[in-house]
Amino acid sequence: KDLTEEKEVASDALSDLKREEEYKTNIWKGFLISIPYAASIGGTATLTGTAPNLILLGQLKSYFPECDVVNFGSWFMFAFPLMLIFLLLGWLWISILYGGINLRGWRTKKSNIRVDAEARAREVIKDDYQKLGPTKFAEQAIFFLFCMFAIMLFSRDPKFIPGWASLFAPGFISDAVTGISIVIILFFFPSQKPSFRWWFDLKAPNTETQPLLTWRKAQETVPWNIILLLGGGFAMAKGCEESGLSVWIGGRLHPLEGVPPPVAVILITIVIALFTEFASNTATIIIFLPVLAELAIRLKVNPLYLMIPGTIGCSYAFMLPVSTPPNSIAFSSGHLMVKDMARTGLLMNLMGVLLLSLAMNTWAKSIFQLGTFPAWANIHAENATSLLTAVENVTLSAL
């Protein structure tokens, strides 16, 4: 009898260990997969968050120089609510799929193994937090300058009230001016708390202080390859415009001219999200933005109505490791399989397409004036028509 009871206790303990091991593995996968997804979704909230957003801004300045409705503040007002909703739904989906939220397990008591593991985890987090120590002067300075940078970006030209850019001549102040100004301050702001003793004591030593940022550090850490990549993308887009390639491709998209604009937004987002599953999102947006601009002109809709979904759709690629750099980094850990990302990312892609379509047809219309065909797009349409006529004449004469 005693042996039978010991065997039952041992088998129960083994089943508990196996169950907890499966739970730990699922939670670990959920943590891993949530990090790249959160990076992709969160990056869409600001113009500087992802490379496609920066490429959109640069190509807008190239194609439509008179377009001034897209800036840091207007983009944040549009993309931040979308990001919050998508993050909430994504968190629910990942938590349910990987066992973080178990509706059937809420009434059951946690096992002793899980209680002990959670207690040890809390102790580790508490110890690591205490090792950080008090906030340093350099950290406080960086935090203050970062807050000032964000405030200056939002208040430069908020549209609903005059911003501080109105104090200067039009065309001389942009978001780049704000960024460069803060970076220049970093080069001479001290990293140690300055002492003003030498003002009153002539014998006080005049020691050199280290700035928050040095040029050597900037050379080593600035991603120059990303800057060259963005510049190459702008050059390619300008080449497509000047050569008439984007006009020619836009003229071949006759089937889409009879499609209602809301349906066109969904189709474009789906196509770009699927395309960028197998290609770089930066290369994808460089290819598609000129085509979307010409298609919008042919449909007589605001170009932003198609270009913004195309840009954000490049970041909504969650199914494969090669889709985005965050996906590749998470997959390289060795704890995720392709089927894990495909199973999780399929619904994430679908949710992203539907939420983006909802945002473009609701609050984005009032923020970017999407209900009308703007004058800055009319100027480009006239130039494109004359360019297309010239290209056709050259082709006919060559034949």
PyMOL commands that set and color helices and strands:
alter all, ss='L'
color gray80, all
select helices_A, chain A and resi 2-43+51-63+72-97+103-105+112-132+137-155+164-167+175-188+197-199+215-221+224-243+245-251+254-258+261-275+281-299+304-313+325-331+338-360+363-368+375-398
alter helices_A, ss='H'
color red, helices_A
deselect
rebuild
show_as cartoon
